[in-house]
Amino acid sequence: MPVTTSATTSAARPPFRPVMPGFLAMLLAALAVPLAMLLLKDAPAPAPLALIGGPLLAVGLMAVGMIGAASAGRLWIGLALALAAGVGLIQLARALGMPALPHPVSTGLAVIVASLSFTARGVLFARSLAARGWLMALFVVAGEAAILGTAITMPGTLPDWLLALLPAQWATTAIQTALTGTGTRAASSALLALTGTAVTTLIVARLLPRRWPYLLMFGAWLGLSALVWVRPGPPAPRADLAIAAAPGGAIAPMASTPPDAATVSALDRVKRQIEKWPPAAEPDMAQRARNLLLIAAVPDLYDTEPLQSHLPLLVAAELKARVPVDRLPAILAAIAAHPEQGDITARASLPALGLPASTGSDAPVRNRMALYAAQLTAQP
């Protein structure tokens, strides 16, 4: 009978990977995101979880995907965990009052690409640092999350070039644009950067222990960062809730220059969807006008440039096409003078047009409707 030595048994046994510390760190890091959602759900904003959903989801995906993959040493495990976390966080945000997604496909694409990019880095840490890979992943997550938090709470403190270097910022741009902006096209550079870093990182992980592929990874990272620097996505939205007595300035912006390609695409979609949007066919002409004004008023609250300043021109054209010309000036004047009248429940259905919806107090929404009504009344 052959004798099995301890050395033979040790050689046959797969190497032990202490995954529990890493998964515990992943859970603790990931719990910070739902806690932040709970703290923000009652903030005075049109939909606070939508306004800050980009960075929250980016941090959640990074924490779960990167630390999970670094702990398990498997790409598919980290990716599955990250995608499950993304779905769960979106559902939690919806349960806490975030409106329906205006761009579900764009949101899904951003979550998948970001998850893959973060998970790829976790795999690299696992293969280069073995059982200590999760520590490096935790360090990276904490560092990038701290920078994102600083950028949100103290705008302008950090230089733009620093943010352009961060994959977490790329993911924030892609997800936030899907939540409150124009969708995938406006965030194409961020999505391309995330995809490029995922591919090059996996190549480096596959070629370990060779060191020269690191040059490829860092070169790709710097080149893709330069792309994001040259072609940044839309600026981050902020809740603009000031109640003004009269229209003017940036409170009710209206574009004076042609839109870019991404904005043109978004405007075309809105125009197509209006054709089958029931509030645009409301029999009562005054209410129909109020419903159309919501298309300009709600995005203005999110301060989602460059889209928000081009929507009033689209609304003006729709009002002229859908409200009798002889009645339109009087209807707009009445809305401007009495914004408290009429119904604004159509704001909940704006995602059908690819626009963010509004929740909470209706006073800011009515104020914006009055401002745009006054400006459009003054137009020829």
Number of C-alpha atoms within 10 A of each C-alpha: 3 4 6 8 9 9 8 10 10 10 10 9 8 8 8 7 13 13 16 11 13 23 19 14 20 26 14 13 19 20 14 14 21 17 10 12 19 14 11 16 18 14 12 13 22 27 24 24 26 28 23 22 25 27 25 25 25 29 27 25 34 36 33 35 37 36 39 35 34 37 32 24 24 18 21 17 17 29 26 19 19 29 21 14 22 22 14 13 20 19 12 15 21 15 11 15 17 24 24 21 22 23 23 15 13 21 21 16 16 30 26 18 22 33 30 29 30 32 36 30 27 37 33 26 25 28 19 16 14 17 20 19 26 29 19 17 32 22 13 18 23 16 12 18 21 13 16 22 15 14 17 15 9 10 11 10 10 13 10 12 13 12 19 21 18 18 24 27 24 29 30 28 28 34 32 30 28 31 30 28 33 29 27 22 18 24 28 19 24 31 25 16 25 27 18 18 24 22 15 22 26 20 17 23 21 14 12 14 11 10 10 11 18 17 11 14 20 14 13 18 22 15 15 23 26 17 16 25 18 12 14 19 21 18 14 21 20 17 18 15 19 11 13 13 9 14 18 14 8 10 19 24 21 18 14 9 8 9 15 11 11 18 22 15 15 22 20 13 15 21 16 12 16 19 13 12 17 14 21 22 18 15 10 9 18 18 20 20 27 28 25 24 30 25 25 28 28 25 28 28 25 26 25 23 18 17 25 25 22 21 25 26 16 17 20 20 11 18 22 13 10 16 19 11 11 9 11 19 17 13 19 25 18 16 25 24 14 13 20 15 12 13 14 18 14 19 24 14 19 27 20 18 22 23 29 33 28 31 19 15 11 15 13 21 27 25 25 28 30 28 26 27 27 21 21 21 17 11 8 4
